[in-house]
Amino acid sequence: MALADEDIAFIKTHIGEWLTEQSLSKPAAVYEIELRERMVRVEEELKHQRELMRQGFEQVDRRFEQVDKRFEQMDKRFDEMLKRHDQQFFWLLGFIATGVGLIIAALRFL
């Protein structure tokens, strides 16, 4: 069943009123204001979340810097240990060479 032109015109003129009646009798301007307020609240919350994320990333960066410093300290300690081990190794070689030299000298005189 097709609608007559006058029925379509009637629907067009009253559709706004019907929609506001269906939406708890608040006019469209009130909903527009509410939507804008909601958008402002959402934007503020997003801004707050962005700031929290920035703070979190800064804390992570600081933690990485601390870990880097600890690794550098460990590298220094390992370098010192290697130097000590090298010195001990050279002393050991010196004692072995001296001992072998003394044994060879003692055997030559016998």
C-alpha atoms as one frame of an Amber mdcrd trajectory, in Angstrom:
protein
   0.000   0.000   0.000   1.559   3.264  -1.137   1.335   6.418   0.919  -0.285
   9.489  -0.495   1.720  12.710  -0.849  -0.255  14.332   1.937   0.537  11.410
   4.259   4.238  11.729   3.491   4.131  15.476   4.173   2.315  14.844   7.466
   4.939  12.291   8.519   7.778  14.674   7.602   6.304  17.507   9.642   5.678
  15.393  12.737   8.602  12.978  12.728  10.743  15.275  14.902   8.017  15.494
  17.520   7.545  11.735  17.537  11.222  11.064  17.945  11.475  13.469  20.900
   8.433  11.814  22.467  10.073   8.424  22.092  13.255   9.714  23.715  11.712
  10.592  27.085  10.158  13.843  25.952  13.419  15.775  25.749  13.892  18.103
  22.827  16.721  17.532  20.367  18.665  20.531  21.721  18.875  18.939  25.173
  20.257  15.728  23.701  22.738  17.692  21.659  23.966  19.434  24.808  24.163
  16.109  26.646  26.104  14.579  23.774  28.524  17.488  23.751  29.014  17.167
  27.500  29.668  13.463  27.101  32.147  14.143  24.310  33.945  16.669  26.512
  34.105  14.130  29.353  35.390  11.445  27.000  38.025  13.823  25.618  39.123
  14.761  29.146  39.352  11.102  30.116  41.384  10.341  26.997  43.693  13.224
  27.842  44.066  11.870  31.372  44.770   8.361  30.042  47.360   9.780  27.646
  49.080  11.543  30.557  49.055   8.335  32.615  50.578   6.441  29.696  53.295
   9.103  29.357  54.092   8.790  33.058  54.202   5.008  32.754  56.597   5.207
  29.804  58.817   7.630  31.727  58.949   5.210  34.660  59.844   2.359  32.307
  62.593   4.512  30.753  63.981   5.321  34.208  63.956   1.638  35.111  65.815
   0.758  31.906  68.417   3.403  32.727  68.881   1.875  36.188  69.271  -1.583
  34.676  71.807  -0.207  32.165  73.832   1.284  35.031  73.811  -2.059  36.841
  75.012  -3.813  33.684  77.809  -1.267  33.341  78.809  -1.914  36.957  78.801
  -5.662  36.306  80.977  -5.138  33.221  83.495  -3.207  35.334  83.549  -5.965
  37.940  84.106  -8.631  35.285  86.931  -6.588  33.773  88.599  -6.291  37.189
  88.196 -10.024  37.761  89.777 -10.776  34.381  92.737  -8.533  35.185  93.266
 -10.322  38.521  93.021 -13.727  36.864  95.493 -12.658  34.206  97.946 -11.504
  36.898  97.539 -14.761  38.794  98.084 -16.730  35.587 101.315 -14.843  34.847
 102.555 -15.414  38.396 101.751 -19.117  38.048 103.623 -19.313  34.751 106.572
 -17.551  36.365 106.652 -20.025  39.242 106.389 -22.978  36.878 109.165 -21.637
  34.637 111.376 -20.920  37.660 110.706 -24.382  39.068 111.492 -26.070  35.764
 114.645 -23.978  35.424 115.792 -24.929  38.920 115.101 -28.606  38.287 117.042
 -28.531  35.017 119.943 -26.719  36.691 119.964 -29.234  39.551 119.975 -32.186
  37.121 122.913 -30.712  35.146 125.072 -30.539  38.221 124.430 -34.136  39.129
